[in-house]
Amino acid sequence: MSDLLPDGDEVRRAVKWVSDNLQDEPGQPVSPLVQKAIFKFNLSPRDADFLIHFFSQRKDEP
């Protein structure tokens, strides 16, 4: 079924999954969640890099 989804949908799902987990438990480290999301959503190396950079930039914001 995931073959029918548009490109990038897995990345959106991964961002939402990590964000939801961070809302549920704000104090937890981001890096392990991002790593779990990469495998959970079977992200390509390019998409994995995007996810890593997206959340590394977010934690640097005030």
PDB file of N, H, CA, C and O in Angstrom:
ATOM      1  N   MET A   1       0.807  -1.193   0.000  1.00  0.00           N
ATOM      2  CA  MET A   1       0.000   0.000   0.000  1.00  0.00           C
ATOM      3  C   MET A   1       0.852   1.260   0.000  1.00  0.00           C
ATOM      4  O   MET A   1       0.457   2.258  -0.603  1.00  0.00           O
ATOM      5  N   SER A   2       2.006   1.250   0.654  1.00  0.00           N
ATOM      6  H   SER A   2       2.327   0.439   1.144  1.00  0.00           H
ATOM      7  CA  SER A   2       2.847   2.439   0.683  1.00  0.00           C
ATOM      8  C   SER A   2       3.345   2.814  -0.712  1.00  0.00           C
ATOM      9  O   SER A   2       3.742   3.958  -0.933  1.00  0.00           O
ATOM     10  N   ASP A   3       3.330   1.863  -1.666  1.00  0.00           N
ATOM     11  H   ASP A   3       3.007   0.934  -1.487  1.00  0.00           H
ATOM     12  CA  ASP A   3       3.728   2.185  -3.029  1.00  0.00           C
ATOM     13  C   ASP A   3       2.747   3.153  -3.671  1.00  0.00           C
ATOM     14  O   ASP A   3       3.105   3.849  -4.622  1.00  0.00           O
ATOM     15  N   LEU A   4       1.523   3.211  -3.174  1.00  0.00           N
ATOM     16  H   LEU A   4       1.233   2.646  -2.402  1.00  0.00           H
ATOM     17  CA  LEU A   4       0.515   4.096  -3.738  1.00  0.00           C
ATOM     18  C   LEU A   4       0.591   5.510  -3.185  1.00  0.00           C
ATOM     19  O   LEU A   4      -0.048   6.419  -3.715  1.00  0.00           O
ATOM     20  N   LEU A   5       1.364   5.702  -2.127  1.00  0.00           N
ATOM     21  H   LEU A   5       1.883   4.963  -1.696  1.00  0.00           H
ATOM     22  CA  LEU A   5       1.467   7.014  -1.501  1.00  0.00           C
ATOM     23  C   LEU A   5       2.392   7.911  -2.314  1.00  0.00           C
ATOM     24  O   LEU A   5       3.343   7.426  -2.927  1.00  0.00           O
ATOM     25  N   PRO A   6       2.122   9.214  -2.324  1.00  0.00           N
ATOM     26  CA  PRO A   6       2.999  10.132  -3.058  1.00  0.00           C
ATOM     27  C   PRO A   6       4.371  10.215  -2.406  1.00  0.00           C
ATOM     28  O   PRO A   6       4.529   9.937  -1.217  1.00  0.00           O
ATOM     29  N   ASP A   7       5.369  10.605  -3.210  1.00  0.00           N
ATOM     30  H   ASP A   7       5.241  10.831  -4.176  1.00  0.00           H
ATOM     31  CA  ASP A   7       6.729  10.770  -2.691  1.00  0.00           C
ATOM     32  C   ASP A   7       6.726  11.762  -1.544  1.00  0.00           C
ATOM     33  O   ASP A   7       6.041  12.783  -1.604  1.00  0.00           O
ATOM     34  N   GLY A   8       7.479  11.472  -0.514  1.00  0.00           N
ATOM     35  H   GLY A   8       8.036  10.643  -0.466  1.00  0.00           H
ATOM     36  CA  GLY A   8       7.590  12.367   0.622  1.00  0.00           C
ATOM     37  C   GLY A   8       6.577  12.113   1.714  1.00  0.00           C
ATOM     38  O   GLY A   8       6.681  12.701   2.791  1.00  0.00           O
ATOM     39  N   ASP A   9       5.598  11.258   1.473  1.00  0.00           N
ATOM     40  H   ASP A   9       5.513  10.780   0.598  1.00  0.00           H
ATOM     41  CA  ASP A   9       4.587  11.007   2.492  1.00  0.00           C
ATOM     42  C   ASP A   9       5.201  10.340   3.720  1.00  0.00           C
ATOM     43  O   ASP A   9       4.780  10.611   4.844  1.00  0.00           O
ATOM     44  N   GLU A  10       6.180   9.481   3.520  1.00  0.00           N
ATOM     45  H   GLU A  10       6.523   9.261   2.606  1.00  0.00           H
ATOM     46  CA  GLU A  10       6.823   8.816   4.643  1.00  0.00           C
ATOM     47  C   GLU A  10       7.548   9.831   5.527  1.00  0.00           C
ATOM     48  O   GLU A  10       7.567   9.697   6.750  1.00  0.00           O
ATOM     49  N   VAL A  11       8.141  10.844   4.900  1.00  0.00           N
ATOM     50  H   VAL A  11       8.125  10.952   3.906  1.00  0.00           H
ATOM     51  CA  VAL A  11       8.836  11.881   5.672  1.00  0.00           C
ATOM     52  C   VAL A  11       7.828  12.662   6.507  1.00  0.00           C
ATOM     53  O   VAL A  11       8.079  12.943   7.678  1.00  0.00           O
ATOM     54  N   ARG A  12       6.702  13.010   5.920  1.00  0.00           N
ATOM     55  H   ARG A  12       6.498  12.781   4.968  1.00  0.00           H
ATOM     56  CA  ARG A  12       5.669  13.727   6.684  1.00  0.00           C
ATOM     57  C   ARG A  12       5.179  12.891   7.858  1.00  0.00           C
ATOM     58  O   ARG A  12       4.981  13.407   8.958  1.00  0.00           O
ATOM     59  N   ARG A  13       4.989  11.623   7.624  1.00  0.00           N
ATOM     60  H   ARG A  13       5.150  11.204   6.731  1.00  0.00           H
ATOM     61  CA  ARG A  13       4.558  10.740   8.713  1.00  0.00           C
ATOM     62  C   ARG A  13       5.623  10.648   9.798  1.00  0.00           C
ATOM     63  O   ARG A  13       5.299  10.636  10.985  1.00  0.00           O
ATOM     64  N   ALA A  14       6.887  10.584   9.400  1.00  0.00           N
ATOM     65  H   ALA A  14       7.150  10.595   8.435  1.00  0.00           H
ATOM     66  CA  ALA A  14       7.981  10.500  10.365  1.00  0.00           C
ATOM     67  C   ALA A  14       8.072  11.775  11.196  1.00  0.00           C
ATOM     68  O   ALA A  14       8.261  11.713  12.410  1.00  0.00           O
ATOM     69  N   VAL A  15       7.937  12.934  10.545  1.00  0.00           N
ATOM     70  H   VAL A  15       7.783  12.984   9.558  1.00  0.00           H
ATOM     71  CA  VAL A  15       7.973  14.205  11.275  1.00  0.00           C
ATOM     72  C   VAL A  15       6.827  14.245  12.278  1.00  0.00           C
ATOM     73  O   VAL A  15       7.021  14.639  13.428  1.00  0.00           O
ATOM     74  N   LYS A  16       5.652  13.846  11.856  1.00  0.00           N
ATOM     75  H   LYS A  16       5.494  13.526  10.922  1.00  0.00           H
ATOM     76  CA  LYS A  16       4.493  13.854  12.755  1.00  0.00           C
ATOM     77  C   LYS A  16       4.698  12.890  13.914  1.00  0.00           C
ATOM     78  O   LYS A  16       4.377  13.220  15.055  1.00  0.00           O
ATOM     79  N   TRP A  17       5.230  11.699  13.636  1.00  0.00           N
ATOM     80  H   TRP A  17       5.491  11.430  12.709  1.00  0.00           H
ATOM     81  CA  TRP A  17       5.443  10.693  14.673  1.00  0.00           C
ATOM     82  C   TRP A  17       6.436  11.199  15.724  1.00  0.00           C
ATOM     83  O   TRP A  17       6.196  11.079  16.925  1.00  0.00           O
ATOM     84  N   VAL A  18       7.550  11.764  15.260  1.00  0.00           N
ATOM     85  H   VAL A  18       7.745  11.861  14.284  1.00  0.00           H
ATOM     86  CA  VAL A  18       8.547  12.285  16.199  1.00  0.00           C
ATOM     87  C   VAL A  18       7.944  13.449  16.991  1.00  0.00           C
ATOM     88  O   VAL A  18       8.108  13.520  18.209  1.00  0.00           O
ATOM     89  N   SER A  19       7.256  14.347  16.313  1.00  0.00           N
ATOM     90  H   SER A  19       7.123  14.289  15.324  1.00  0.00           H
ATOM     91  CA  SER A  19       6.645  15.500  16.987  1.00  0.00           C
ATOM     92  C   SER A  19       5.629  15.060  18.032  1.00  0.00           C
ATOM     93  O   SER A  19       5.596  15.595  19.140  1.00  0.00           O
ATOM     94  N   ASP A  20       4.805  14.085  17.674  1.00  0.00           N
ATOM     95  H   ASP A  20       4.832  13.651  16.774  1.00  0.00           H
ATOM     96  CA  ASP A  20       3.811  13.577  18.625  1.00  0.00           C
ATOM     97  C   ASP A  20       4.475  12.984  19.862  1.00  0.00           C
ATOM     98  O   ASP A  20       4.023  13.205  20.986  1.00  0.00           O
ATOM     99  N   ASN A  21       5.543  12.235  19.649  1.00  0.00           N
ATOM    100  H   ASN A  21       5.910  12.056  18.736  1.00  0.00           H
ATOM    101  CA  ASN A  21       6.267  11.646  20.778  1.00  0.00           C
ATOM    102  C   ASN A  21       6.894  12.719  21.660  1.00  0.00           C
ATOM    103  O   ASN A  21       6.917  12.585  22.883  1.00  0.00           O
ATOM    104  N   LEU A  22       7.399  13.777  21.044  1.00  0.00           N
ATOM    105  H   LEU A  22       7.380  13.885  20.050  1.00  0.00           H
ATOM    106  CA  LEU A  22       8.002  14.864  21.817  1.00  0.00           C
ATOM    107  C   LEU A  22       6.943  15.643  22.589  1.00  0.00           C
ATOM    108  O   LEU A  22       7.222  16.157  23.672  1.00  0.00           O
ATOM    109  N   GLN A  23       5.742  15.734  22.051  1.00  0.00           N
ATOM    110  H   GLN A  23       5.515  15.316  21.171  1.00  0.00           H
ATOM    111  CA  GLN A  23       4.666  16.402  22.784  1.00  0.00           C
ATOM    112  C   GLN A  23       4.229  15.566  23.980  1.00  0.00           C
ATOM    113  O   GLN A  23       3.933  16.100  25.049  1.00  0.00           O
ATOM    114  N   ASP A  24       4.193  14.252  23.788  1.00  0.00           N
ATOM    115  H   ASP A  24       4.433  13.819  22.920  1.00  0.00           H
ATOM    116  CA  ASP A  24       3.797  13.355  24.878  1.00  0.00           C
ATOM    117  C   ASP A  24       4.816  13.359  26.013  1.00  0.00           C
ATOM    118  O   ASP A  24       4.453  13.345  27.189  1.00  0.00           O
ATOM    119  N   GLU A  25       6.102  13.379  25.643  1.00  0.00           N
ATOM    120  H   GLU A  25       6.398  13.390  24.687  1.00  0.00           H
ATOM    121  CA  GLU A  25       7.188  13.378  26.625  1.00  0.00           C
ATOM    122  C   GLU A  25       8.235  14.410  26.212  1.00  0.00           C
ATOM    123  O   GLU A  25       9.233  14.049  25.587  1.00  0.00           O
ATOM    124  N   PRO A  26       8.034  15.670  26.545  1.00  0.00           N
ATOM    125  CA  PRO A  26       8.910  16.751  26.068  1.00  0.00           C
ATOM    126  C   PRO A  26      10.385  16.623  26.471  1.00  0.00           C
ATOM    127  O   PRO A  26      11.252  17.131  25.760  1.00  0.00           O
ATOM    128  N   GLY A  27      10.682  15.974  27.565  1.00  0.00           N
ATOM    129  H   GLY A  27       9.977  15.562  28.142  1.00  0.00           H
ATOM    130  CA  GLY A  27      12.054  15.912  28.039  1.00  0.00           C
ATOM    131  C   GLY A  27      12.925  14.851  27.402  1.00  0.00           C
ATOM    132  O   GLY A  27      14.127  14.803  27.664  1.00  0.00           O
ATOM    133  N   GLN A  28      12.347  14.002  26.573  1.00  0.00           N
ATOM    134  H   GLN A  28      11.371  14.042  26.360  1.00  0.00           H
ATOM    135  CA  GLN A  28      13.137  12.903  26.014  1.00  0.00           C
ATOM    136  C   GLN A  28      14.088  13.386  24.917  1.00  0.00           C
ATOM    137  O   GLN A  28      13.804  14.379  24.246  1.00  0.00           O
ATOM    138  N   PRO A  29      15.203  12.698  24.733  1.00  0.00           N
ATOM    139  CA  PRO A  29      16.163  13.089  23.703  1.00  0.00           C
ATOM    140  C   PRO A  29      15.596  12.886  22.300  1.00  0.00           C
ATOM    141  O   PRO A  29      14.897  11.907  22.042  1.00  0.00           O
ATOM    142  N   VAL A  30      15.897  13.807  21.408  1.00  0.00           N
ATOM    143  H   VAL A  30      16.465  14.603  21.618  1.00  0.00           H
ATOM    144  CA  VAL A  30      15.348  13.804  20.054  1.00  0.00           C
ATOM    145  C   VAL A  30      16.049  12.771  19.168  1.00  0.00           C
ATOM    146  O   VAL A  30      15.400  12.086  18.378  1.00  0.00           O
ATOM    147  N   SER A  31      17.348  12.665  19.298  1.00  0.00           N
ATOM    148  H   SER A  31      17.875  13.222  19.940  1.00  0.00           H
ATOM    149  CA  SER A  31      18.131  11.813  18.395  1.00  0.00           C
ATOM    150  C   SER A  31      17.649  10.355  18.338  1.00  0.00           C
ATOM    151  O   SER A  31      17.491   9.819  17.241  1.00  0.00           O
ATOM    152  N   PRO A  32      17.413   9.701  19.475  1.00  0.00           N
ATOM    153  CA  PRO A  32      16.921   8.322  19.396  1.00  0.00           C
ATOM    154  C   PRO A  32      15.551   8.210  18.721  1.00  0.00           C
ATOM    155  O   PRO A  32      15.280   7.233  18.022  1.00  0.00           O
ATOM    156  N   LEU A  33      14.694   9.204  18.928  1.00  0.00           N
ATOM    157  H   LEU A  33      14.915   9.998  19.495  1.00  0.00           H
ATOM    158  CA  LEU A  33      13.391   9.195  18.264  1.00  0.00           C
ATOM    159  C   LEU A  33      13.548   9.317  16.753  1.00  0.00           C
ATOM    160  O   LEU A  33      12.870   8.627  15.992  1.00  0.00           O
ATOM    161  N   VAL A  34      14.438  10.191  16.332  1.00  0.00           N
ATOM    162  H   VAL A  34      14.989  10.752  16.950  1.00  0.00           H
ATOM    163  CA  VAL A  34      14.680  10.368  14.898  1.00  0.00           C
ATOM    164  C   VAL A  34      15.212   9.070  14.301  1.00  0.00           C
ATOM    165  O   VAL A  34      14.784   8.663  13.221  1.00  0.00           O
ATOM    166  N   GLN A  35      16.138   8.421  14.994  1.00  0.00           N
ATOM    167  H   GLN A  35      16.486   8.751  15.872  1.00  0.00           H
ATOM    168  CA  GLN A  35      16.679   7.156  14.493  1.00  0.00           C
ATOM    169  C   GLN A  35      15.592   6.085  14.383  1.00  0.00           C
ATOM    170  O   GLN A  35      15.555   5.332  13.410  1.00  0.00           O
ATOM    171  N   LYS A  36      14.709   6.020  15.382  1.00  0.00           N
ATOM    172  H   LYS A  36      14.739   6.632  16.172  1.00  0.00           H
ATOM    173  CA  LYS A  36      13.599   5.060  15.323  1.00  0.00           C
ATOM    174  C   LYS A  36      12.686   5.366  14.154  1.00  0.00           C
ATOM    175  O   LYS A  36      12.233   4.452  13.465  1.00  0.00           O
ATOM    176  N   ALA A  37      12.410   6.642  13.920  1.00  0.00           N
ATOM    177  H   ALA A  37      12.778   7.385  14.479  1.00  0.00           H
ATOM    178  CA  ALA A  37      11.526   7.041  12.827  1.00  0.00           C
ATOM    179  C   ALA A  37      12.123   6.676  11.470  1.00  0.00           C
ATOM    180  O   ALA A  37      11.400   6.274  10.558  1.00  0.00           O
ATOM    181  N   ILE A  38      13.432   6.814  11.339  1.00  0.00           N
ATOM    182  H   ILE A  38      14.019   7.140  12.080  1.00  0.00           H
ATOM    183  CA  ILE A  38      14.099   6.474  10.073  1.00  0.00           C
ATOM    184  C   ILE A  38      13.842   5.014   9.722  1.00  0.00           C
ATOM    185  O   ILE A  38      13.557   4.693   8.568  1.00  0.00           O
ATOM    186  N   PHE A  39      13.939   4.138  10.704  1.00  0.00           N
ATOM    187  H   PHE A  39      14.170   4.399  11.641  1.00  0.00           H
ATOM    188  CA  PHE A  39      13.709   2.716  10.446  1.00  0.00           C
ATOM    189  C   PHE A  39      12.222   2.387  10.379  1.00  0.00           C
ATOM    190  O   PHE A  39      11.802   1.584   9.546  1.00  0.00           O
ATOM    191  N   LYS A  40      11.435   2.991  11.236  1.00  0.00           N
ATOM    192  H   LYS A  40      11.776   3.644  11.912  1.00  0.00           H
ATOM    193  CA  LYS A  40      10.000   2.722  11.284  1.00  0.00           C
ATOM    194  C   LYS A  40       9.324   3.065   9.957  1.00  0.00           C
ATOM    195  O   LYS A  40       8.443   2.337   9.498  1.00  0.00           O
ATOM    196  N   PHE A  41       9.736   4.170   9.345  1.00  0.00           N
ATOM    197  H   PHE A  41      10.451   4.762   9.717  1.00  0.00           H
ATOM    198  CA  PHE A  41       9.114   4.616   8.102  1.00  0.00           C
ATOM    199  C   PHE A  41       9.966   4.291   6.878  1.00  0.00           C
ATOM    200  O   PHE A  41       9.663   4.739   5.772  1.00  0.00           O
ATOM    201  N   ASN A  42      11.034   3.509   7.075  1.00  0.00           N
ATOM    202  H   ASN A  42      11.279   3.145   7.973  1.00  0.00           H
ATOM    203  CA  ASN A  42      11.875   3.023   5.983  1.00  0.00           C
ATOM    204  C   ASN A  42      12.303   4.170   5.061  1.00  0.00           C
ATOM    205  O   ASN A  42      12.101   4.118   3.848  1.00  0.00           O
ATOM    206  N   LEU A  43      12.889   5.193   5.654  1.00  0.00           N
ATOM    207  H   LEU A  43      13.053   5.236   6.639  1.00  0.00           H
ATOM    208  CA  LEU A  43      13.256   6.382   4.898  1.00  0.00           C
ATOM    209  C   LEU A  43      14.513   6.146   4.068  1.00  0.00           C
ATOM    210  O   LEU A  43      15.414   5.407   4.464  1.00  0.00           O
ATOM    211  N   SER A  44      14.547   6.788   2.920  1.00  0.00           N
ATOM    212  H   SER A  44      13.814   7.388   2.598  1.00  0.00           H
ATOM    213  CA  SER A  44      15.734   6.759   2.075  1.00  0.00           C
ATOM    214  C   SER A  44      16.834   7.567   2.765  1.00  0.00           C
ATOM    215  O   SER A  44      16.548   8.339   3.681  1.00  0.00           O
ATOM    216  N   PRO A  45      18.078   7.401   2.340  1.00  0.00           N
ATOM    217  CA  PRO A  45      19.152   8.199   2.955  1.00  0.00           C
ATOM    218  C   PRO A  45      18.901   9.706   2.841  1.00  0.00           C
ATOM    219  O   PRO A  45      19.191  10.451   3.777  1.00  0.00           O
ATOM    220  N   ARG A  46      18.374  10.152   1.722  1.00  0.00           N
ATOM    221  H   ARG A  46      18.139   9.547   0.961  1.00  0.00           H
ATOM    222  CA  ARG A  46      18.084  11.577   1.544  1.00  0.00           C
ATOM    223  C   ARG A  46      17.003  12.038   2.519  1.00  0.00           C
ATOM    224  O   ARG A  46      17.125  13.094   3.139  1.00  0.00           O
ATOM    225  N   ASP A  47      15.943  11.237   2.649  1.00  0.00           N
ATOM    226  H   ASP A  47      15.843  10.379   2.145  1.00  0.00           H
ATOM    227  CA  ASP A  47      14.868  11.582   3.578  1.00  0.00           C
ATOM    228  C   ASP A  47      15.340  11.515   5.027  1.00  0.00           C
ATOM    229  O   ASP A  47      14.927  12.325   5.858  1.00  0.00           O
ATOM    230  N   ALA A  48      16.202  10.553   5.326  1.00  0.00           N
ATOM    231  H   ALA A  48      16.538   9.895   4.651  1.00  0.00           H
ATOM    232  CA  ALA A  48      16.761  10.442   6.677  1.00  0.00           C
ATOM    233  C   ALA A  48      17.585  11.686   7.008  1.00  0.00           C
ATOM    234  O   ALA A  48      17.494  12.212   8.117  1.00  0.00           O
ATOM    235  N   ASP A  49      18.385  12.157   6.058  1.00  0.00           N
ATOM    236  H   ASP A  49      18.459  11.730   5.157  1.00  0.00           H
ATOM    237  CA  ASP A  49      19.167  13.377   6.269  1.00  0.00           C
ATOM    238  C   ASP A  49      18.255  14.569   6.518  1.00  0.00           C
ATOM    239  O   ASP A  49      18.526  15.395   7.389  1.00  0.00           O
ATOM    240  N   PHE A  50      17.168  14.655   5.746  1.00  0.00           N
ATOM    241  H   PHE A  50      16.948  13.984   5.038  1.00  0.00           H
ATOM    242  CA  PHE A  50      16.217  15.740   5.952  1.00  0.00           C
ATOM    243  C   PHE A  50      15.663  15.708   7.374  1.00  0.00           C
ATOM    244  O   PHE A  50      15.615  16.732   8.056  1.00  0.00           O
ATOM    245  N   LEU A  51      15.246  14.520   7.812  1.00  0.00           N
ATOM    246  H   LEU A  51      15.285  13.688   7.258  1.00  0.00           H
ATOM    247  CA  LEU A  51      14.651  14.379   9.146  1.00  0.00           C
ATOM    248  C   LEU A  51      15.650  14.766  10.240  1.00  0.00           C
ATOM    249  O   LEU A  51      15.302  15.471  11.187  1.00  0.00           O
ATOM    250  N   ILE A  52      16.869  14.307  10.105  1.00  0.00           N
ATOM    251  H   ILE A  52      17.153  13.734   9.335  1.00  0.00           H
ATOM    252  CA  ILE A  52      17.917  14.637  11.076  1.00  0.00           C
ATOM    253  C   ILE A  52      18.136  16.139  11.134  1.00  0.00           C
ATOM    254  O   ILE A  52      18.185  16.719  12.219  1.00  0.00           O
ATOM    255  N   HIS A  53      18.269  16.775   9.970  1.00  0.00           N
ATOM    256  H   HIS A  53      18.229  16.304   9.089  1.00  0.00           H
ATOM    257  CA  HIS A  53      18.509  18.222   9.946  1.00  0.00           C
ATOM    258  C   HIS A  53      17.293  19.007  10.430  1.00  0.00           C
ATOM    259  O   HIS A  53      17.438  20.022  11.111  1.00  0.00           O
ATOM    260  N   PHE A  54      16.106  18.543  10.083  1.00  0.00           N
ATOM    261  H   PHE A  54      15.988  17.718   9.530  1.00  0.00           H
ATOM    262  CA  PHE A  54      14.881  19.217  10.509  1.00  0.00           C
ATOM    263  C   PHE A  54      14.809  19.301  12.027  1.00  0.00           C
ATOM    264  O   PHE A  54      14.536  20.365  12.583  1.00  0.00           O
ATOM    265  N   PHE A  55      15.053  18.184  12.694  1.00  0.00           N
ATOM    266  H   PHE A  55      15.275  17.319  12.243  1.00  0.00           H
ATOM    267  CA  PHE A  55      14.939  18.193  14.153  1.00  0.00           C
ATOM    268  C   PHE A  55      16.161  18.787  14.827  1.00  0.00           C
ATOM    269  O   PHE A  55      16.045  19.282  15.948  1.00  0.00           O
ATOM    270  N   SER A  56      17.321  18.763  14.201  1.00  0.00           N
ATOM    271  H   SER A  56      17.415  18.361  13.290  1.00  0.00           H
ATOM    272  CA  SER A  56      18.484  19.414  14.806  1.00  0.00           C
ATOM    273  C   SER A  56      18.318  20.928  14.744  1.00  0.00           C
ATOM    274  O   SER A  56      18.758  21.627  15.656  1.00  0.00           O
ATOM    275  N   GLN A  57      17.699  21.444  13.699  1.00  0.00           N
ATOM    276  H   GLN A  57      17.342  20.875  12.958  1.00  0.00           H
ATOM    277  CA  GLN A  57      17.435  22.886  13.607  1.00  0.00           C
ATOM    278  C   GLN A  57      16.350  23.294  14.591  1.00  0.00           C
ATOM    279  O   GLN A  57      16.426  24.376  15.173  1.00  0.00           O
ATOM    280  N   ARG A  58      15.352  22.459  14.788  1.00  0.00           N
ATOM    281  H   ARG A  58      15.290  21.580  14.315  1.00  0.00           H
ATOM    282  CA  ARG A  58      14.253  22.778  15.702  1.00  0.00           C
ATOM    283  C   ARG A  58      14.732  22.914  17.131  1.00  0.00           C
ATOM    284  O   ARG A  58      14.285  23.809  17.848  1.00  0.00           O
ATOM    285  N   LYS A  59      15.634  22.046  17.559  1.00  0.00           N
ATOM    286  H   LYS A  59      15.998  21.319  16.976  1.00  0.00           H
ATOM    287  CA  LYS A  59      16.074  22.117  18.962  1.00  0.00           C
ATOM    288  C   LYS A  59      16.974  23.310  19.218  1.00  0.00           C
ATOM    289  O   LYS A  59      17.161  23.706  20.369  1.00  0.00           O
ATOM    290  N   ASP A  60      17.546  23.902  18.143  1.00  0.00           N
ATOM    291  H   ASP A  60      17.394  23.580  17.209  1.00  0.00           H
ATOM    292  CA  ASP A  60      18.378  25.078  18.310  1.00  0.00           C
ATOM    293  C   ASP A  60      17.557  26.355  18.421  1.00  0.00           C
ATOM    294  O   ASP A  60      18.079  27.392  18.828  1.00  0.00           O
ATOM    295  N   GLU A  61      16.266  26.290  18.060  1.00  0.00           N
ATOM    296  H   GLU A  61      15.842  25.447  17.729  1.00  0.00           H
ATOM    297  CA  GLU A  61      15.404  27.464  18.144  1.00  0.00           C
ATOM    298  C   GLU A  61      15.043  27.752  19.604  1.00  0.00           C
ATOM    299  O   GLU A  61      14.942  26.835  20.418  1.00  0.00           O
ATOM    300  N   PRO A  62      14.851  29.032  19.924  1.00  0.00           N
ATOM    301  CA  PRO A  62      14.492  29.383  21.317  1.00  0.00           C
ATOM    302  C   PRO A  62      13.096  28.937  21.686  1.00  0.00           C
ATOM    303  O   PRO A  62      12.655  29.158  22.813  1.00  0.00           O
TER     304      PRO A  62
END
